[in-house]
Amino acid sequence: MKKVVLYTTDTCPYCTQAKAFLREEGIHYQEKNASKDPAAQQEMASRNLRGVPSFLIGDEVVVGLDKEKVLRLVDHRLGTCPKCRSKLRLPIGKGKIKATCPKCGTSFDWKG
């Protein structure tokens, strides 16, 4: 599954909206705050990202909060184990699959 990285800054109101959007859609992501993390600043510069929020989805880049494009590129959603309520990153577009929770071992059906 593709890794999703969200580049943000402390002063960006659209970054707050981007994080809320990803949570609402059940998309697992890693946030890298360029206001606090010099390595995030360097990554943004090396990828020629000049604005925030910026998304790195696999090898694809989205600058700005383009929800439709983000949804097209992301290949997973967060599901919840019916027994222990742990969050799991599960694929979408594969039809009905059997998923197993790594925490409690419960198997359940997932249709993403």
Stockholm file with secondary structure:
# STOCKHOLM 1.0

chainA/1-112         MKKVVLYTTDTCPYCTQAKAFLREEGIHYQEKNASKDPAAQQEMASRNLRGVPSFLIGDEVVVGLDKEKVLRLVDHRLGTCPKCRSKLRLPIGKGKIKATCPKCGTSFDWKG
#=GR chainA/1-112 SS CCCEEEEECTTCHHHHHHHHHHHHHTCCCEEEETTTCHHHHHHHHHTTCCSSSEEEETTEEEESCCHHHHHHHCCEEEEECTTTCCEEEEESSSCEEEEECTTTCCEEEEEC
#=GC SS_cons         CCCEEEEECTTCHHHHHHHHHHHHHTCCCEEEETTTCHHHHHHHHHTTCCSSSEEEETTEEEESCCHHHHHHHCCEEEEECTTTCCEEEEESSSCEEEEECTTTCCEEEEEC
//
